[in-house]
Amino acid sequence: MKIIHTSDWHIGKRLHNYDLSQDFNLFSTWLLDVVKEKGVNLLLVSGDIFDLANPSSSARQQYYSFLIRLKEIGCKVILTGGNHDSASVLNAPKEILNAIDIKVVGSLPNDFDEYIIPVYDDNGKAVVIHAIPFLRDADLRNANDGTQNDRIRIVQEGIQKVFEKSLKFGKEKYPDYPHIAMGHLFTAGVSTSDSEREIQIGNEAKFDAHRLGKGFDYVALGHIHKPQKVNADIPIYYSGSPISLSFSERTDNKRILLLDTEKGFEPESITIPLFRKLQRISGNLEKIQSEINRLKVETSLTTLLEIELIEECYNANLEDRFMQLLNDFSHSNAEIVKTKLTFKDRVIGAHELYGVSEDITELKPIEMFSKLLETQAYPDEDEQALKIAFNELVEQVQHAEEV
């Protein structure tokens, strides 16, 4: 059986208020071609289908349109919810999607049979998918029976027990088939970008993948946008996001992963074409001007620019010239979406902590809260406890918005 592993589509994403819907359209069209060319039987999408818990009507239309196109070419699909997703939004059309052989697991069901899914190819061969979505606090407390007082340990042990119980049930019911787990979580030792939302204790509860043991044949992870293999006893991979969602991802080699179970469970990495370039230009005024003059755009979509002026000493004239350079910028296929001024000798006030023209909507709640804590004289231990409490409150608010 041939299986594609992808994740973190973030349909509806806006980067510094720039709409990335065209990026997903081009990716989805390319993915359909790969599915047809490779004869793929099953597509796994490991969470963060949407960028927002309450996606726009256009984002939902993109999602459903793509699923229908996959169904038309005979590819089975299993999708799980991520920390950006609303379980209720994903689960709402579940019965309709089930009827066309598309399985959606927005939140962890109580019934194992609802997320442990055998998938058969045309020859009757099967693989068992453990479609485990992002695990919220309620899932982890239930999994751990509420016996642990240590908050981080509860999260760690809760995640482990969910996977252990799923594997035990799956192996008992389907002993002769390979077992693949899906997950949406943060594992220890991985490299992150600026665009992952820190939801579980500011990533203090990063999960040691060795806890998953050797029972699964493959683990298809989402949540981390940088594609990478996880250090573990079995093949565990992050496919990464298919498009760049922040300027910190501009050099990532975006990919999907292809499994051929007849050959084994080490996946083949298939590079996604670069549809849009994100480019960061920084330095003094002369360097910025030079790089702008030499700017070349070789992708089909508009290149997005982040420009930061860095000077040793504050100079009002330099600031004016920089702003004039930005105002005069004109390019048929490039757009400046983020700017910043840095003068190394200047004391930055609280209102300037994030630089000129930074859109506050792009900042994570924990980033705002951390900056606030920097203005207070808390011991390290108290500061960490406050961050943990803050993240718990954020998760409660986000979960409340879903119901």
C-alpha positions as CSV (number, residue, x, y, z in Angstrom):
1,M,0.0,0.0,0.0
2,K,1.2,3.5,-0.8
3,I,0.6,6.2,1.8
4,I,1.4,9.9,1.8
5,H,2.0,11.6,5.1
6,T,1.5,15.4,5.3
7,S,0.4,17.8,8.0
8,D,0.0,21.5,9.0
9,W,-1.9,22.7,6.0
10,H,-3.1,25.8,7.9
11,I,-5.7,26.6,5.3
12,G,-6.7,30.3,5.7
13,K,-3.3,31.4,6.9
14,R,-2.4,35.1,6.5
15,L,1.3,36.0,6.8
16,H,1.5,39.6,8.1
17,N,-2.0,40.1,6.8
18,Y,-1.0,38.7,3.3
19,D,-3.4,36.0,2.1
20,L,-1.7,32.6,1.4
21,S,-4.7,30.9,-0.2
22,Q,-3.0,30.8,-3.6
23,D,-0.1,28.9,-2.0
24,F,-2.4,26.2,-0.8
25,N,-4.2,26.0,-4.1
26,L,-1.0,25.4,-6.0
27,F,0.2,22.8,-3.4
28,S,-3.1,20.9,-3.5
29,T,-3.1,20.7,-7.3
30,W,0.5,19.5,-7.2
31,L,-0.4,16.9,-4.5
32,L,-3.2,15.6,-6.6
33,D,-0.8,15.0,-9.5
34,V,1.6,13.1,-7.1
35,V,-1.2,10.9,-5.8
36,K,-2.2,10.0,-9.3
37,E,1.4,9.5,-10.6
38,K,2.5,7.4,-7.7
39,G,-0.8,5.4,-7.3
40,V,-1.3,6.5,-3.7
41,N,-4.0,4.6,-1.8
42,L,-4.2,6.7,1.4
43,L,-3.5,10.3,2.4
44,L,-2.8,11.0,6.1
45,V,-3.0,14.6,7.4
46,S,-1.7,14.9,10.9
47,G,-3.4,18.0,12.3
48,D,-3.7,21.8,11.8
49,I,-5.9,21.5,8.8
50,F,-7.0,25.1,9.3
51,D,-5.1,28.1,10.7
52,L,-8.0,29.3,12.8
53,A,-10.4,27.5,15.0
54,N,-13.3,29.3,13.2
55,P,-12.1,29.3,9.6
56,S,-13.5,31.6,7.0
57,S,-16.0,30.4,4.5
58,S,-13.4,30.6,1.7
59,A,-11.0,28.4,3.8
60,R,-13.7,25.8,4.3
61,Q,-14.5,25.9,0.6
62,Q,-10.8,25.2,-0.2
63,Y,-10.8,22.3,2.2
64,Y,-14.0,20.6,1.0
65,S,-13.1,21.2,-2.7
66,F,-9.8,19.4,-2.2
67,L,-11.3,16.5,-0.4
68,I,-13.8,16.0,-3.2
69,R,-11.0,16.0,-5.8
70,L,-9.1,13.4,-3.8
71,K,-12.3,11.2,-3.6
72,E,-12.7,11.5,-7.4
73,I,-9.4,9.9,-8.0
74,G,-10.0,7.1,-5.5
75,C,-7.6,8.1,-2.7
76,K,-8.7,7.4,0.8
77,V,-8.1,10.2,3.4
78,I,-7.7,10.3,7.1
79,L,-7.4,13.7,8.8
80,T,-6.9,14.5,12.5
81,G,-7.3,17.7,14.4
82,G,-4.4,19.9,15.6
83,N,-4.1,22.5,18.2
84,H,-5.1,25.2,15.7
85,D,-8.3,23.3,14.8
86,S,-11.7,23.3,16.3
87,A,-12.7,19.7,17.0
88,S,-16.4,20.7,16.5
89,V,-15.7,22.3,13.1
90,L,-13.8,19.3,11.9
91,N,-16.3,16.8,13.3
92,A,-19.5,18.6,12.1
93,P,-19.5,17.0,8.6
94,K,-18.0,13.7,9.8
95,E,-21.0,11.5,8.9
96,I,-21.1,12.9,5.4
97,L,-17.4,12.5,4.9
98,N,-17.5,8.9,6.2
99,A,-20.0,8.1,3.5
100,I,-17.4,9.0,0.8
101,D,-14.6,7.2,2.6
102,I,-13.0,10.2,4.2
103,K,-12.3,9.8,7.9
104,V,-12.0,12.9,10.2
105,V,-11.0,12.7,13.9
106,G,-11.3,16.2,15.4
107,S,-10.8,15.2,19.1
108,L,-10.0,11.9,20.9
109,P,-13.1,9.7,20.9
110,N,-14.0,7.4,23.8
111,D,-14.5,4.5,21.5
112,F,-11.3,2.9,20.1
113,D,-13.1,1.8,16.9
114,E,-13.8,5.5,16.0
115,Y,-10.1,6.3,15.6
116,I,-8.4,2.9,15.1
117,I,-9.1,2.4,11.4
118,P,-8.2,-0.5,9.1
119,V,-7.6,0.6,5.6
120,Y,-7.7,-2.0,2.7
121,D,-6.2,-1.7,-0.7
122,D,-7.7,-3.1,-3.9
123,N,-5.9,-6.4,-3.2
124,G,-7.4,-6.8,0.2
125,K,-4.1,-5.9,2.0
126,A,-4.5,-3.7,5.0
127,V,-2.8,-1.3,7.3
128,V,-4.2,-0.1,10.6
129,I,-4.2,3.7,11.3
130,H,-4.4,5.0,14.8
131,A,-5.8,8.5,14.1
132,I,-4.8,10.3,17.3
133,P,-5.5,14.0,17.2
134,F,-4.0,16.8,19.3
135,L,-4.4,15.8,22.9
136,R,-6.0,18.5,25.1
137,D,-5.8,18.7,28.9
138,A,-9.1,16.8,29.3
139,D,-7.8,13.9,27.2
140,L,-4.5,13.7,29.2
141,R,-6.1,13.9,32.6
142,N,-8.5,11.1,31.7
143,A,-5.7,9.0,30.3
144,N,-3.8,9.4,33.5
145,D,-6.8,8.9,35.9
146,G,-5.9,12.2,37.6
147,T,-3.4,10.5,40.0
148,Q,-0.4,12.7,39.3
149,N,0.1,16.1,40.8
150,D,3.1,17.1,38.7
151,R,1.6,19.0,35.8
152,I,4.3,18.3,33.3
153,R,4.5,14.6,34.3
154,I,0.8,14.3,33.8
155,V,1.1,15.6,30.2
156,Q,4.0,13.3,29.5
157,E,2.5,10.2,31.0
158,G,-1.0,11.0,29.6
159,I,0.4,11.2,26.0
160,Q,2.2,7.9,26.5
161,K,-0.9,6.1,27.9
162,V,-3.1,7.3,25.0
163,F,-0.7,5.7,22.5
164,E,-0.1,2.6,24.6
165,K,-3.8,1.9,25.0
166,S,-4.5,2.5,21.3
167,L,-1.7,0.1,20.3
168,K,-2.9,-2.6,22.8
169,F,-6.4,-2.5,21.5
170,G,-5.3,-2.3,17.8
171,K,-2.9,-5.2,18.1
172,E,-5.5,-7.4,19.8
173,K,-8.2,-6.7,17.2
174,Y,-5.8,-6.6,14.1
175,P,-2.8,-8.7,15.1
176,D,-1.6,-9.5,11.6
177,Y,-1.4,-6.0,10.1
178,P,1.1,-3.2,10.3
179,H,0.1,-0.3,12.6
180,I,0.7,3.4,11.9
181,A,0.0,6.1,14.4
182,M,-0.8,9.7,13.7
183,G,-0.1,12.4,16.3
184,H,0.0,16.1,16.7
185,L,2.5,16.9,19.4
186,F,5.9,18.4,20.3
187,T,8.7,15.9,20.8
188,A,12.0,16.4,22.5
189,G,15.0,17.4,20.4
190,V,13.3,18.8,17.4
191,S,14.0,22.0,15.6
192,T,11.1,24.5,15.5
193,S,10.2,27.7,13.6
194,D,8.4,30.9,14.7
195,S,5.0,29.8,13.6
196,E,4.1,26.9,15.9
197,R,1.7,27.9,18.6
198,E,3.1,27.0,22.0
199,I,0.0,25.6,23.7
200,Q,1.1,22.9,26.1
201,I,3.1,24.6,28.9
202,G,5.1,26.6,26.5
203,N,6.5,23.4,25.1
204,E,7.9,22.5,28.5
205,A,6.0,19.2,28.1
206,K,7.9,18.1,25.1
207,F,7.5,14.4,24.6
208,D,10.3,11.9,24.6
209,A,9.5,9.8,21.5
210,H,11.3,6.8,23.0
211,R,8.2,6.5,25.2
212,L,6.3,5.1,22.2
213,G,8.4,2.0,22.3
214,K,8.7,-0.3,19.3
215,G,5.1,-1.4,18.7
216,F,4.1,0.9,15.9
217,D,5.6,0.5,12.4
218,Y,5.5,4.2,11.7
219,V,4.4,7.4,13.4
220,A,3.2,10.3,11.2
221,L,3.5,13.5,13.3
222,G,2.3,17.0,12.8
223,H,2.7,20.3,14.7
224,I,6.4,21.1,13.9
225,H,6.7,22.9,10.6
226,K,10.3,22.1,9.9
227,P,10.5,18.6,8.2
228,Q,12.6,16.2,10.2
229,K,13.1,12.7,11.6
230,V,12.6,12.1,15.3
231,N,15.2,10.3,17.4
232,A,13.3,7.1,18.4
233,D,13.3,3.3,18.2
234,I,10.9,3.3,15.3
235,P,10.5,5.5,12.2
236,I,8.9,8.7,13.5
237,Y,8.7,11.7,11.2
238,Y,7.4,15.2,11.0
239,S,6.4,15.8,7.4
240,G,6.5,19.6,8.1
241,S,4.1,22.2,6.7
242,P,3.8,22.2,2.9
243,I,4.2,25.9,2.5
244,S,6.3,28.5,4.5
245,L,4.2,30.0,7.3
246,S,6.7,32.4,8.7
247,F,10.0,34.0,7.5
248,S,11.9,31.6,9.8
249,E,10.8,28.8,7.4
250,R,12.0,30.5,4.3
251,T,15.0,28.1,3.9
252,D,13.1,24.9,4.7
253,N,13.0,22.2,2.1
254,K,9.2,21.6,2.1
255,R,8.1,18.1,1.4
256,I,5.6,15.3,1.7
257,L,6.5,11.7,2.8
258,L,5.7,8.7,0.8
259,L,5.5,5.2,2.4
260,D,5.3,2.0,0.4
261,T,4.5,-0.7,2.9
262,E,5.6,-3.4,0.5
263,K,9.2,-2.0,0.8
264,G,9.1,-1.1,4.5
265,F,8.4,1.9,6.7
266,E,11.3,4.3,6.0
267,P,9.6,7.0,3.9
268,E,10.7,8.6,0.7
269,S,10.8,12.4,0.8
270,I,9.3,14.2,-2.1
271,T,10.2,17.9,-2.4
272,I,7.3,20.3,-2.9
273,P,8.0,22.9,-5.6
274,L,8.7,26.5,-4.4
275,F,5.6,28.5,-5.3
276,R,6.4,31.6,-3.3
277,K,9.7,33.0,-2.0
278,L,10.0,34.6,1.4
279,Q,13.0,36.8,1.6
280,R,14.6,38.6,4.5
281,I,16.7,41.7,3.8
282,S,18.6,43.3,6.7
283,G,21.6,45.6,7.2
284,N,22.4,49.2,6.9
285,L,20.6,51.5,4.5
286,E,23.1,51.1,1.7
287,K,23.0,47.3,1.9
288,I,19.2,47.2,1.9
289,Q,19.1,49.6,-1.1
290,S,21.6,47.4,-3.0
291,E,19.7,44.2,-2.4
292,I,16.4,45.7,-3.4
293,N,18.0,47.0,-6.6
294,R,19.2,43.4,-7.3
295,L,16.0,41.7,-6.4
296,K,15.0,38.8,-8.7
297,V,11.7,37.0,-8.5
298,E,11.7,33.5,-10.0
299,T,8.6,32.0,-8.5
300,S,5.0,32.1,-9.8
301,L,3.6,33.9,-6.7
302,T,4.5,37.3,-5.4
303,T,7.7,37.3,-3.3
304,L,7.1,38.6,0.2
305,L,9.8,40.7,1.8
306,E,10.8,41.3,5.4
307,I,13.1,44.3,5.7
308,E,15.1,45.3,8.8
309,L,17.3,48.4,9.0
310,I,20.2,47.8,11.4
311,E,22.4,50.8,12.3
312,E,24.8,51.5,15.2
313,C,23.6,54.9,16.1
314,Y,20.1,56.5,16.0
315,N,19.8,59.1,13.3
316,A,16.5,60.7,12.4
317,N,17.7,61.4,8.9
318,L,18.4,57.7,8.4
319,E,15.0,56.8,9.7
320,D,13.4,59.2,7.2
321,R,15.4,57.9,4.3
322,F,14.5,54.3,5.2
323,M,10.8,55.2,5.3
324,Q,11.1,57.0,2.0
325,L,12.8,53.9,0.5
326,L,9.9,51.8,1.6
327,N,7.3,54.2,0.3
328,D,9.1,54.4,-3.1
329,F,9.4,50.6,-3.4
330,S,7.6,49.2,-6.4
331,H,7.9,45.8,-8.0
332,S,5.6,43.9,-10.3
333,N,6.0,40.6,-8.3
334,A,7.3,41.5,-4.9
335,E,5.7,43.1,-1.8
336,I,7.1,44.3,1.5
337,V,4.9,42.8,4.3
338,K,7.1,43.4,7.4
339,T,9.6,46.1,8.4
340,K,11.7,46.9,11.4
341,L,14.2,49.5,12.6
342,T,17.0,48.6,14.9
343,F,19.4,51.2,16.3
344,K,21.9,49.6,18.7
345,D,22.5,52.6,20.8
346,R,18.8,53.5,21.4
347,V,16.8,52.5,24.4
348,I,13.6,50.9,23.2
349,G,10.4,51.8,25.0
350,A,7.8,49.3,25.9
351,H,5.6,50.4,23.0
352,E,8.5,49.6,20.6
353,L,9.4,46.1,21.9
354,Y,8.4,44.5,18.7
355,G,9.8,47.1,16.2
356,V,8.2,49.4,13.8
357,S,5.2,48.1,11.7
358,E,5.0,44.8,13.7
359,D,1.4,43.6,13.5
360,I,0.3,42.7,17.0
361,T,-2.0,40.1,15.6
362,E,1.1,38.1,14.5
363,L,2.3,37.7,18.0
364,K,1.6,34.7,20.1
365,P,-0.1,35.3,23.5
366,I,2.9,33.7,25.3
367,E,5.2,36.2,23.6
368,M,3.3,39.1,24.8
369,F,3.1,37.7,28.3
370,S,6.8,36.9,28.4
371,K,7.6,40.5,27.5
372,L,5.4,41.6,30.4
373,L,7.3,39.3,32.8
374,E,10.6,40.8,31.7
375,T,9.5,44.0,33.3
376,Q,9.0,42.3,36.6
377,A,11.5,40.9,39.1
378,Y,10.2,37.4,39.5
379,P,12.5,34.4,40.5
380,D,13.0,32.0,37.6
381,E,10.9,29.3,39.3
382,D,7.9,31.7,39.8
383,E,8.3,33.0,36.2
384,Q,8.0,29.5,34.8
385,A,5.0,28.8,37.0
386,L,3.3,31.9,35.7
387,K,4.0,30.9,32.1
388,I,2.5,27.5,32.8
389,A,-0.6,29.0,34.3
390,F,-0.9,31.5,31.4
391,N,-0.7,28.7,28.8
392,E,-3.4,26.8,30.6
393,L,-5.7,29.8,30.5
394,V,-5.0,30.4,26.8
395,E,-5.9,26.8,26.1
396,Q,-9.1,27.0,28.2
397,V,-10.2,30.2,26.2
398,Q,-9.4,28.6,22.9
399,H,-11.3,25.4,23.8
400,A,-14.3,27.5,25.1
401,E,-14.4,29.3,21.7
402,E,-14.9,26.0,19.9
403,V,-18.1,24.9,21.8
